């Protein structure tokens, strides 16, 4: 398992973490998190008691513990209980501490918002618009990004109709589309832009987004006509959809003499309010 280990600071306390590049998941040391969120002077003992409590209650999160070697204060590597971000948030809900309360309130708020969005999907787009604006993206780019979400939803609805399984098979098919139009797997594309867990589309230029949308929209339309059955047939359709966008990419590159696929991510592109994305030759 290929990992990148690092340390983040929270309230001036260190939290050790590992990034699994194969799974694209961050894992955090639960002992460090307990030290941050409680007033205990013995976080290891606190976690041991909480872990036993979770086990006795039959909590599913107990089964999600991952032991990874992390550097201890003495500089030696030792097996440490870790959780992914999702499972860590579930554990935090079981910590009775004032310091954990903001996280619990945030989780409750997010849960409520998701319920609202189920009843009124437009709310999801409104919140997305506000989130992107806060991050500094231009309105022009945001409109393009929201359109890409709509196109993506139409594609996943079609995959669902074809009996594809969410997450695993969706990821496989998405990879086929990306390889076909960009000549890069999703993982290689993200590495090219210096990304880890970040969303690839959030780090595309307008033109990259447009071509990705064309690839996904083409896949949707071809799938509706061909009605593929099974993963392999859907992969063939995904490649055809991607190739349609690749032809457009090649023609654009031929006319401009520049690569459509650039290495800069959102930070490098310096997307700001009232500014559109820079020219592609600013590599």
Buried (B, 14 or more C-beta within 10 A) or exposed (E): EEBEBEEEEEEEEBBBBBBBBEEBBBBBBBBBBBBBBBEBEEBEEBBBEBBEEBEEEEBEBBEBBBEBEBEEEEEEEEEBBBBBEEBBBBBBEBBEBEEBEEBBEEBEEEEEEEEEBEEEEEBBEEEBBEEBEEEEBBEBBBEBBBEBEEBBEBBBEBBEEBEBEEEEBBEBBBBBBBBBBBBBBBBBBBBBBEBEEBEBBBBBBBBBBBBBBBBBBBBBBBBEEBEBEEBEBBBBBBBBBBBBBBEBBEEBBEEEEEEBBBEBBBEBBEBEEEBEBBEBEEE
